[in-house]
Amino acid sequence: MTPPAPADPGPDPSSMLVLLWAGPPAPGSGPLARAYRGMLDLEGGRPALRRCEGAWRHYGEVVLNRKSKILELAAARLRGAGAGAQAAVLGCGMDSLSMELACLVPGAAVYDVDRRGMGLKRRLVDAAARSLGGAAAAAAGRIRCVPADLEDARGVEAALRGSGWDPGLPTVAVAEGVSYYIPRRSLSGLAALFGTPGLTNSLVLEYLVPRGSVEAGRAGIPDAVFDALLGDGASARLVRYDAAGALSCAGRARLESRFTMRQMELDRTGRNEHFAGERSGWIEVCLLAV
């Protein structure tokens, strides 16, 4: 008798929290993402939302800024990668980025990868696709939900290959909300996974900068938020990078662009309301050629 498959542990409450901060997908992101997000029950994230907004009530702006920039970079790179292009969204949680990319870049295959919630996510994507049909259903058919532990790069590779990912075709990898939770060696292993000889792949990487890189009056904000989310003292265990550290962790990668929170807010909103200086934010996004 074949043993039953292990139960899907379901999404992490922190994934629900991020979606509460992010709100509905932007109008241009496609109907599949909007229908999917309408099916999500985000109530599990509300206790964390109350705790974190007690630490800094504007934290949703951080999430909106980084998500806007990550979608912009990933979609542009995926469009430019040509025929057979693929995207791998590492640590995707219940986010709708894969659906946005699949709709914005017709023909691209998109692989969602995370340790939890992939069974539920697949069911919701399929339900959203059935409700819409047409191009949205075709986009959903190009999305794969891949359960894998990001601390095990070999396991991620095996799971991706088993789901149809082809390392011989161009890939845009996205690591959002990942780098500060996993060891440096794990991030290095993931970056190396996409460094295929003969190809110039891309890694869109979001990371938490060192405390000393944030202006004094704001350096404690991320610590307070992460401690509220994960428990007192949790912020001391987070992994932090500057741009040079992120680049060195990615082996032979080349830094193509780097965005501070000030620049991300300006690009998204046309002004700097919460992040006026280069050191006023604690999250950065960079684009690496790997």
Secondary structure as UniProt FT lines:
FT   HELIX           13..22
FT   HELIX           27..29
FT   HELIX           31..39
FT   HELIX           43..45
FT   HELIX           46..55
FT   TURN            57..58
FT   HELIX           59..80
FT   TURN            83..84
FT   STRAND          86..90
FT   TURN            93..94
FT   HELIX           97..104
FT   TURN            106..107
FT   STRAND          109..114
FT   HELIX           118..132
FT   HELIX           134..140
FT   TURN            141..142
FT   STRAND          143..147
FT   TURN            150..151
FT   HELIX           153..162
FT   TURN            163..164
FT   TURN            167..168
FT   STRAND          171..175
FT   TURN            179..181
FT   HELIX           184..193
FT   TURN            197..198
FT   STRAND          202..208
FT   HELIX           211..213
FT   TURN            216..219
FT   HELIX           220..230
FT   TURN            232..233
FT   HELIX           234..237
FT   HELIX           243..249
FT   TURN            250..252
FT   STRAND          254..259
FT   HELIX           261..269
FT   TURN            278..279
FT   STRAND          283..289
//
